[in-house]
Amino acid sequence: MDDPSDDREEVYAVDDGAASMDDDLDEPDDDAPRLVESALSLRERFRLVRKIGEGAFGEVHEGLDEASGERVALKLARLCGVPGNERDDGKSLPKAVLRELWCLQELVGEPHATQYLAHFPRGASLALVLEFCATDLQSVMAERDGGAPLPEAAARRWTRELLMGLEAVHGAGLMHRDVKPSNCLLTDGGVLKLGDFGQARPVERKVSLVDRTDPNYSHQVSTRWYRAPEILFGARVYGPSLDLWAVGVVLAELLHNFVLFEGHSDIEQLVVVFKKMGSPSKERWPSASALPDFAKICFPDAEPQDMEAYLPNATIGALDLLGRLLVLEPSKRDAPAAALGRAFFDGPDADRADLAAIVAETAIKVAAKPVGSSRYDDDDSW
């Protein structure tokens, strides 16, 4: 990536007791997280139980908090042997890990964001201690019998909680930038928690959260199927509305258990989006012509299709909400608070006990399979 403020291969020393973010990250040094705490006591307190995933930056383990007897998740971010790490000295970590730690600390106490508990050096890794979540939405959908969609009441409650999590994230001046089902974690009690903040970053606090003026953002963010169209056109000026596009794609997936926009390259992704949502026009997407890559390729003219044709079982309320999130013009997408006020959420939510049962059934099925990439870890499937 050619964006210095978002270069996830950049590294930071962790042996000086404190972390400092670049000035262009908009985080003041005195707010940066401390990376070295009471390491010995924390290593003794949190015990590894079993590996539950691995990814580009390390491993994720189920752990046990010896002080409370509760399960935790231990994300072990390697300090050496990381692809692209130029300072392979065992004392540095990629910017994505530093940024995730900072964002997690900003969201402590938010009920629908994964909760940070502690961090400490552990051998050649930095251990992030997080609350334990039993599974995630991607696993729930993958393990549905016969590929059945979720009941609408379950989709409603979990979408409500996803929006509440994003409302807290955006309210803290952050963008998540990688909303997708595998980053929607689920507790044993069936509560949704937004997780994996490795691609998150602050927005400029001096301007609107929607109308960014800083051109230094990376467009190499989020996972392709959930990536907002302005990002696919190389936008360097964008705001939290990119997260709301992803929420719309996730909701469609919950209701009908298929990915709404499934492209295998950025160009194909745009083709799939325009086939269903209509091609860019001055009326439909007035700001598109200003995007860096907009003039590099021409797409055939297409009119928006009736979403009901793709989601035949969706209720009027669900279709209305999707129509307010899956909007090509970023400034016209509902913010989380506005989306939560739509008619879709007037319907009944699933009982928490029923959601907990879905989580338990999914966790049992997933536990019987080989360990793969973790629901807590970064997925760079761009």
N, C-alpha and C positions, 0 to 999 in steps of 0.2 A: 504494500500500500504506500502511496506517496503522500499521505497526510501525516505530518510529524506529530500532531497532537493525538492521533489515533493509532499510531504504529504499535501494534500489539507485540512486536518483537523487541521493543525497547525494554531495558531492564533497570532496576533500581537496587542500590545496596541496602541490606537489611541489618548490617552489623553495627550501625551507629545509634541504634535505639529509637530512631524515629524515621518516618517516611515523609518525603516531600514531593508534591506533585508539581509538574511543570506549571509556569505562570499561565500558559494558554489553556489549562484545564479548568480554570475558574475556581479552583479550590485554594483557599489561603493556607499557608504552611502551618499556622497554628491550629487548624482544624484537621490536619492530616492524622491518620491513625498511627498509633505506636505499634511497631512490629516486634519489639522485644519486651516481654512482660516477665512475670515470674514463671519462667519456662519449666523449671524443675518441678514445681508444685503442680503445674497444669499437666505436664506429662504423666505425673503420677495419678492425677485425678481422672483423666480421660483415657480409657483403655480400648484398644482396637479389638473388635470382635470378629468381623469378616469383611472381606472386600465385596463391595456391591457394584463397583463400576470403575472405569478408567477412561481417560481422555488425553488430549494433547498436552495438558499441563501437569498431569499426575494421576493419582488414584483417589477413589472415594471409598470410605469404609463405614460400616455401621460400628458405632462405638458405644461404650457404657460410661456414664458419669458415675464414678464410684461414690461421689458425695451424696447424690440424690437417688441413685439406682435407676435413673431414666436413660433411655436410648438417645444417642446423639448421632449426627453425621459428621465424620471427620474428612475434610477435603484436604489431601496432602499435595500441595503445589510444589513441584520439583524446583530446586534452585540451581541444578546443573543438568545437562543433557537435554535441555528443552530446545526443540527446533528453532533456529534463528536467534538463539541467545548468544550474542557476541561476547559477553562477559561470563564465560562458563567457569566461574570461580567458586560456586557453591554458596555465594553470599549475595546473590542478586535474584530478582524475580521479574517476570514479564509484567508490563504495565497493566495488562488485563487483570492480573491477580491483585495488584495494588489497588486498582480502581474498584474491583469487586469488594474488597475489604472496606474501602472508604464508604462505598454506597450502602453496604450492609449496616455499617455503624450509624449512618444517617437514618436508617429505617427501623432502628430498634424500637419496639413497642407497637409497631403497626400490625394489626391482626391478620392482614392478608398479604404480608411479605415474609419470606423466610427469615427467621430470627437468628441473628448472630449471637453467639455465646462467649467466644474467646478465640484467641489465636496465639500460637507460640511456635518457635523453631523446633523441629523434630528431625534430627539427623540432617540429611541433605534436602529437607523439605520444610515448607512453612505449613503448619496445620491450621486450617480454619475450622472451628467447631461451630456447627449449626444445629438447629433443632432438627430432629429426625422426621422425615416424611415417608410414609409407607410406599407410595407409588406416585404416578403422575397421569395426566389426562391422556397422553399418547399411549401409555400402557393400558389404560382402561379401555380406550377405543379398540386397540389391537386385540384385546382378549374378549371382546363382546361375542357371545355365541352367535354364529351365523352372520357376523358382521352387522349386527343390529345397531341402529342408532340409540343414543340415550333417550330415555323418556324426557319429554319437554320440561317437566318439573325439575328434573336433575340438571338438565342443560341450563335452565333459568337460574337456579341457585348458584351453580358454579360460574356462570357468566357474570352474575351479579358480583360475586366475590372477586373475580378477576378485575372487573371495573373498579371495585373498591380498592383493590391493591394498586391499580394504576393511578387512581385518584391520589393516593398517598404518595406514590413515586413522583408524579408530576408536581404535587404540592410541595414536595421537598426540593423542587428545582432540578429534577433528574429526568432523563429519558431512559427507558429500558433497552430498546433497540433490538430485542430478540424475543419478542412474545411469540410463543408457539406452544402446542400441547405438552411437549416434554419439559417445558419450563414452568408449567402450571402444576405444582406439587400438591399432593393430597395427604393430609394427616390421617392417622388411624380413625379419628372421629369424623372424617369426611369433609374437613375444612380445606378450601383451596388457598394455597400460599404461592404467590409469584416468586420464582427463584431464578438463580443463575444471573448474576449481575456483571458478568465478565465483559459484556459489550455496553453496559450502561455508562452514561457520562452526564455531567451537569449541563444545564442550559444557561445561557447568559442571563443573570438575574436582573439586568438593567433594561431588558426588552421583554416584549410579550413572549409567552411560552409558545405561541403559534407562529408569530412572524419573526423568525430569526434574521439577524443581519450579519452574523459572523460567518464568513465563508470557509472556515477551516474544518468543518466536519468531514468525516470519512463517509463515502458511499458504500464501502465494503462492510456493511453491517446487516444483521438479521439473516435468517435462513430463507432461501429463495422463494419458497411457496408462500411465505407469510410476509414477504418484503413489499413495502408500499411502492406504487409505480413511480413516484418521483425519485426514489432511491435507485430503481432500475435504470433511470435516465441520468444517473450520475450526479444527483443533487448534492451540493455541499452546503446549501442553506435550507434547513428544515427544522421542524419542531416536534413536540411530543405527539402530534397527530399521526405520525407514522405508526405509533403503537396501536392507535384505534383501528387502522386498516387491518392490522394483524388480529385484533379481537374479532372483527367481522368474519375473517377467514376461519378462525377457531370456532366461532359459534356455528357457522355453516357445517363444519366438520362434526361437531357434537350432535347436531340435529339429523345428519344423514350419513355419517361415518364414511365420508370420502373427502379428499382434498379438493377444494373448489377450484383452485388455480394451480395446476400441476405442470410446470414447465421444466425442461431439462437443460436449459441455458437461459441467460438473461433475456435474449431476444425472443425465444420461444415463450418465456414467461409473460412477456408483454403481449405477445400474440394471443395467448390464452385469456389474459385479462381483458383485452380489447374485444375479443369475440363475444364475451358475456356482458361487459360493462359499456361497450361502445368505444370507438376510437376517439382520440383527442380532437376537440374542436374548441373554438373560441368561447362557445357557450358552455360546453361541458367541462373544459379544463383551461381556463383563461391564462393561467400562469405557466402552462407547459412549455411554451416557446422559449422561455428564459432558461430552461434546464440545459446543462452542458452538452448532453448527448442527444438532445431532441432532434436536431437537424441531420443527424448522421444516418438515419434510416427512415424510410417511408413505409407506413403500414396502410393496408387497404382500408377504405372507409367502412365503418360498421356501426350499426345502430345498437343501442342497449337492448339486451334480451330480457324478457320477463323472467325474473328470478324464480318465479313459481315453476317454470319449466325445468329448472335444475333441482329445485327443492320442493317437490310436489306435495309433501306432507307438512310443510311449514305453515304455521298459523299466520293470520294477518299481522298480529303483533310482532312475530319473529321477522317476517318479511319487511315490515316497516323499520325495525331496528337495523337490519342488514342494509337497507337502503340509505340509512343515515351514517353508517360506518364505512361501507364500501363505496366511497365517493372519490372520483379521480382528483378533484380539486382539494388539496389538503386542508385549506382554510374552511371548507364547508363540512368537514367531518364533525360529528358530535364529539365534544369533550366527555370525559367519564361522567361528570355530574349530570350533563344533559342526557346522555345515554341511559343513565339509571332512572331518569324520570319518564322514559317512554312506556307505552302501553304494554309492551312485552312483559314488563316486570310487575304488572298488576295481577297476573295469574299466580296460582299457588306454587310455592316452592316444594321440592321433595323433602320428606322428613329426614332429619339428620341421621337417624338410625338406618334408613334405607341407603343413604350415601355411604355410611360407614361399612355396610355390608358389601357394597360394590367395591370399595377400596380393599377390604379384607380378601374377597374372592380374587381380585386382580393380583394382589401381593403374593398370594399362595401360588398362582400360576406362574408369575414372573420368577419367583424364588426357585422354581424347579428347572429353570433354564440356565444355560451358561452365562457367566458375567459378561456384559457388553459395555457399551458407552453408558455413562451414568446420567441419570436424570438431573444430577446436581452439576454436571460438568458442561464445559463449552462444547458446542456442536458447530464446527466450521463448515457445514455442508452448504457452501455457497454455490 
